[in-house]
Amino acid sequence: MKLIAKVVALAALAVNLSAQAFPIATPGTEGLLVIASGGEVTATYEGNSASYSNDLYLENTGEFVFNNHANNPGDTKSLGTFAAGTELLFRLHVNNTGNDFFTGPGSRNPDGHAHARVQTEWMPGTTLVSFEDLYNGPFDFNDLSFSFTNTVSGVPEPESYALMALGLAALGVVARRRRQD
């Protein structure tokens, strides 16, 4: 079943990429965090198909990174050096509406929805982030895409949650047996 889901996701991505001249992070990566893996982080603007003008900021430093209409695909910018495990929080400011949307969980955004996808290993050693700039969707995430070096996704895959839950259950069983003895 997982294989079928992955094939469907890849097919959707292929259709999406053929319709767009720039990459969009894969579905199912909404709400994930961008975590520095240590060292210098370099951002590359990948493109957009938005009619609204959007500014991207790194909230950790308050630094402007890219504008989706003023920057050209391939433009790069060093964001600085970060310790491993640091969450890099990005804000997309929509100039036309005044709305701000953030990477990470939907609870950070005014409409309660995740407005960014974060795809780790989009290319070797590179994370891809794609933003949605409209309040309540349509969630096509085509409004500003950028990639990073030295970053990873900060939320474990469902398989990791299952392994962690299994480990916690085993610890609970061991603790209960010790109390009974």
C-alpha positions as CSV (number, residue, x, y, z in Angstrom):
1,M,0.0,0.0,0.0
2,K,2.8,2.4,0.8
3,L,4.5,1.6,-2.5
4,I,1.3,2.5,-4.3
5,A,1.0,5.8,-2.4
6,K,4.6,6.7,-3.2
7,V,4.0,5.9,-6.9
8,V,0.9,8.1,-6.9
9,A,2.7,10.9,-5.2
10,L,5.6,10.7,-7.7
11,A,3.2,10.6,-10.6
12,A,1.4,13.7,-9.2
13,L,4.8,15.4,-8.8
14,A,5.7,14.6,-12.4
15,V,2.5,16.1,-13.7
16,N,2.9,19.1,-11.4
17,L,6.5,19.6,-12.6
18,S,5.6,19.3,-16.2
19,A,2.9,22.0,-15.7
20,Q,5.4,24.2,-13.9
21,A,8.8,25.4,-14.9
22,F,10.0,25.1,-11.3
23,P,9.9,22.4,-8.6
24,I,7.1,22.1,-6.0
25,A,7.6,20.0,-2.9
26,T,5.7,16.7,-2.8
27,P,2.3,16.4,-1.3
28,G,2.2,15.0,2.2
29,T,5.1,17.2,3.4
30,E,2.9,20.1,4.6
31,G,3.6,21.4,8.1
32,L,7.0,19.9,8.4
33,L,9.8,22.0,9.9
34,V,13.2,23.1,8.4
35,I,16.0,22.0,10.7
36,A,19.6,23.0,10.3
37,S,21.9,20.0,10.2
38,G,24.9,22.2,11.2
39,G,27.0,24.7,9.3
40,E,26.4,27.3,6.7
41,V,22.9,27.3,5.1
42,T,22.6,28.5,1.5
43,A,19.2,29.2,0.0
44,T,18.4,29.0,-3.8
45,Y,15.3,30.6,-5.3
46,E,13.6,28.0,-7.5
47,G,10.7,29.9,-9.0
48,N,6.9,30.6,-8.7
49,S,3.7,31.0,-10.7
50,A,2.0,33.4,-8.4
51,S,0.3,36.6,-9.4
52,Y,0.8,38.1,-5.9
53,S,4.1,39.6,-4.9
54,N,5.6,37.7,-1.9
55,D,8.6,38.4,0.3
56,L,10.4,35.6,2.1
57,Y,12.0,36.3,5.5
58,L,14.1,34.1,7.8
59,E,12.5,34.8,11.2
60,N,15.5,33.6,13.1
61,T,17.4,36.7,12.0
62,G,14.6,38.9,10.6
63,E,16.5,38.9,7.3
64,F,14.8,39.3,3.9
65,V,15.7,36.3,1.6
66,F,13.8,36.5,-1.7
67,N,10.9,38.2,-3.5
68,N,9.1,35.9,-5.9
69,H,8.9,38.6,-8.6
70,A,12.2,40.4,-8.2
71,N,14.5,37.3,-7.9
72,N,15.4,35.0,-10.7
73,P,15.5,31.2,-10.4
74,G,19.0,30.2,-9.5
75,D,19.6,33.3,-7.3
76,T,21.4,32.2,-4.1
77,K,21.9,33.7,-0.7
78,S,23.9,32.6,2.4
79,L,21.6,32.7,5.4
80,G,24.5,32.2,7.9
81,T,25.8,29.4,10.1
82,F,23.4,27.5,12.4
83,A,24.0,24.8,15.0
84,A,22.6,21.4,14.2
85,G,19.0,21.1,15.4
86,T,18.1,24.7,15.0
87,E,14.6,25.2,13.5
88,L,14.8,27.7,10.7
89,L,11.5,29.5,10.7
90,F,10.5,31.2,7.4
91,R,7.7,33.7,6.9
92,L,6.1,34.5,3.6
93,H,4.7,38.0,3.5
94,V,2.0,38.5,0.8
95,N,2.4,42.1,-0.3
96,N,-1.0,42.3,-2.0
97,T,-3.0,41.1,1.1
98,G,-0.7,41.8,4.0
99,N,-1.0,38.2,5.2
100,D,1.9,36.3,6.7
101,F,2.3,32.6,6.5
102,F,5.0,30.5,8.2
103,T,6.7,27.2,7.8
104,G,5.8,24.5,10.3
105,P,2.4,23.5,11.7
106,G,-0.8,25.2,10.6
107,S,-1.4,26.6,14.1
108,R,1.2,29.3,13.2
109,N,-0.9,30.7,10.4
110,P,-4.0,32.9,10.6
111,D,-6.3,30.4,8.8
112,G,-5.0,27.4,10.8
113,H,-3.6,25.6,7.7
114,A,-0.1,24.6,6.8
115,H,1.2,27.0,4.1
116,A,4.5,25.3,3.3
117,R,5.7,22.0,2.2
118,V,9.2,20.8,3.2
119,Q,10.8,18.0,1.2
120,T,14.0,16.7,2.6
121,E,16.5,15.2,0.1
122,W,14.7,16.8,-2.9
123,M,18.2,16.6,-4.3
124,P,21.2,15.0,-2.5
125,G,21.9,17.2,0.5
126,T,19.1,19.7,-0.5
127,T,15.7,20.5,1.1
128,L,12.9,22.0,-1.0
129,V,10.3,24.3,0.5
130,S,7.2,25.5,-1.4
131,F,4.7,28.1,-0.1
132,E,1.0,28.8,-0.6
133,D,0.1,32.5,-0.4
134,L,-3.7,32.5,-0.3
135,Y,-5.7,32.5,2.9
136,N,-7.6,29.1,3.0
137,G,-6.0,27.7,-0.1
138,P,-6.2,26.4,-2.9
139,F,-3.0,24.8,-1.5
140,D,-1.2,24.2,-4.8
141,F,2.1,25.5,-3.2
142,N,3.2,27.2,-6.3
143,D,3.8,30.7,-5.0
144,L,7.4,30.6,-4.0
145,S,9.8,27.6,-4.0
146,F,13.3,27.7,-2.7
147,S,15.9,25.1,-1.7
148,F,18.5,24.8,1.0
149,T,21.8,23.1,1.8
150,N,22.5,21.7,5.3
151,T,18.9,21.3,6.3
152,V,16.5,18.4,6.9
153,S,12.8,17.9,7.7
154,G,12.1,18.2,11.4
155,V,9.2,15.8,11.8
156,P,9.7,12.1,11.8
157,E,8.0,9.9,9.2
158,P,5.0,7.8,10.4
159,E,7.2,4.8,10.5
160,S,9.4,6.5,13.1
161,Y,6.4,7.3,15.2
162,A,5.3,3.7,15.1
163,L,8.8,2.5,16.2
164,M,8.8,5.1,18.9
165,A,5.4,4.0,20.1
166,L,6.4,0.4,20.1
167,G,9.5,1.2,22.1
168,L,7.5,3.2,24.7
169,A,5.0,0.3,25.0
170,A,7.9,-2.1,25.6
171,L,9.2,0.2,28.3
172,G,5.8,0.3,29.9
173,V,5.6,-3.5,29.9
174,V,9.0,-3.8,31.5
175,A,8.2,-1.2,34.1
176,R,4.9,-3.0,35.0
177,R,6.6,-6.3,35.4
178,R,9.2,-4.8,37.7
179,R,6.5,-3.3,39.9
180,Q,4.7,-6.6,40.1
181,D,7.9,-8.5,41.1
